Amino acid sequence: MEDPPDDIPRGLVVPGLGDSRRPALLAFLVVSILSGLALIWPVYPWAVDLTPYVLGLPFSFAWTVGWLIVVFIALVLLYRADEPDPAD
């Protein structure tokens, strides 16, 4: 059985952007972009120049670990925002 021709998606297809998950996905996208920017050139050199220690780690390493934790929490919140499909 062939699919009808109008059933073929066009362009970039991101599952879940059309329903109630959209705010959670957009929030995760913002956190991901901020964390990426915080770990590259314009921001990261400020963290490298500082010399204090955070929990025994140099500040530059603690900065990286901190952003890793922020992204992990964002992923957990995105997972929790996903409602189970009633058909399952």
N, C-alpha and C positions, 0 to 999 in steps of 0.2 A: 504494500500500500504506500503510495507516494504522499509526501507532505504537500500541502497547498503552498504555492509560491509566496504567499503573503506571510508565511510562518517563519521566513528566514530573517534573522535580525541583521540590521545594517549598522555599521560603525562599531565603536567600542561598546562592548556589552559587559556591564558590571552587575553581577547578580545581587539583588537586594536593594538597589538604590531607589527603586520605585515604591517601596512600601514603608512600613513603620520603622525599619532599621536605619533609614536615611540619616537622622540626627546622630546616631551612634557612629555610623561609618564616617560622616563628616568630621566628628570630633576626633576620631582615631586618626584620620588623615591630617588634621591640624597638629596633633601631638607628634605624629611621625615626621612631619616637615620641620617642626620646631626642634625636635631632637636631632634631626640630620643637620640643621643649620648650627645647632649648638656644638656639634662635634667636628665642624670643618672651619676653614680659614677665618671668617670674620670674627667669630666668637671664641673659638678654642685658644688662640694665642693669649688671650687675657687670662685664661685659667692656667696656662703653663707658667706664666710669670709669677704667680703667687707661690709662696713657700710654706704656708701652714700645712699641718697634717690633720686629716679628718679620720678618726678611728684608726690611726696608725698608718694610713695611706697618704702618699703625697697628694696634694690637692688636684693635680691634673688627672691622676688615676681615679680619685674619688669622684671627680666631675663626670668621667666616662661611666663609672659604675652607677652613679646616681641617675644618669639619663637612661641607662639600661633598665633600671628598676622602674622608672617612669613609663617607659614603653611597655614593660611587662604588665604593669597595672592597667594601662590603657587596653592591652590585649585581653586581660581578664574581664574588664568592664564591657568590652565589645562582645566577648563570648557570653556574658551574663545577659546582655541586651537581646541576644538572639532567642526568639521565642520558638518553641518546637512546632513543627508543622502538624496541624491536626490530622492530616492524612496518615501520618506515621504511626 
